[in-house]
Amino acid sequence: MDLAKQEQAMLDGKEGKAVKKSMGILVALGEIYNAKKLVDVTSVQIAGVSYDNLGDAGLEFLNDLAKDGKVKVLTTLNPAGMDLENYKNLGISEDFAVKQKLVIDAFAKMGIITTCTCTPYLVGNSPHFNQHIAWSESSAVAYANSVLGARTNREGGPSALAAALTGKTPLYGMHLDENRNAQIKVKVEAEIKGTDKFGALGKTIGEKVKAKPAYITGIKEATIEELKSFSASIATYGGAAIFHMEGITPTKTPIPTEEITITQADIDKATADMNNADCEVDFVSVGCPHASIHEIAKLADLLKGKKVKKEFWITTARPTKRIADQAGYSKIIEEAGAKFAADTCCVVAPIKGRFKCLATDSAKGCYYAYSKNQSKIKIMPVEKLVEEACTSPAGDKEMVGVKQ
Ligand code: F3S
């Protein structure tokens, strides 16, 4: 790989140990993928933030880099293992909290903005068309490449951090035009509306096309929330880092000749597959990917004057929670008994075994609740989730869903 003079100096240790180590990671990665050179990045998003995933070895790696490492570009984090301000209310142990805070401190020492979210594009880390970036979170990567038109591979935690400390990433994969073109056309002949249905569509397409970039037709309109749900789902169930949606996403691609059709029956099957019949809901969660202020406003409207009877988490970015506080949405939601889980989510938080059946509007949430937390699952629209949350658990004779 050709290195510029300044890049070679970084590799030689002229900018300190953290930069040297980071450049070593990037050069090794570039050589594996036959990158000819490095390219400047304008934004980084780092996954691998939860202490639940990192453990002490990960914490030691971060502390080592934090001795002399400082980020060169705007960098934010993926969700952590807990709400950094309100973890006690969510049942997170003090021992875990101490370790999680050490992880966040190490990132902060490197100059990283410790906003922990999988929707950085909603809270100020929002690259524009054609910018090269280095993001880790798969849903955000699919959203950035497809909806924003930025360019990023799906980075691992260490390679994203290395990009942040050097301002560089190897030029391969999604950074190159030829890898971004659609390889299969997907005709959607179904009515798709709502985050749950866009999630079911992402699951259906992902399972059929795997990681091939798809050119999707038949979607008349899609909100930001529906596109973030779709991005999460297609990446989870298939692995694609980019998709093209006719009339909706901004990127150009030749239209492929290979074609498949998705029908209403496919969407219904995907939805049915995510609904365990013998599942009695004891946990409701909205905000996978992290909820937008628009979703929180809608939840406040739906929960106004009600009381939830089940554990109900709204997972979101801290800055979005602050706006919800200012707008009065948080008060309405918390008076109803639902809880905010800012900075974290129900997949990365250490809650395995606490709940038996999760209800969510997120197809990605279903996948990980089942595979990581061994919880049963149900997927439904947000309106139905609120009804479900306000329904007493079986055996409880109290009137449900009424104003109190
Ligand atoms: Fe985000 Fe957690 Fe879902 S990281 S995409 S809320 S699994």
Residues whose N, C-alpha, C, O or C-beta is under 5 A from the ligand:
A	BS01	F3S	P79 C118 S139 A232 G287 C288 P289 H290 C345 V347
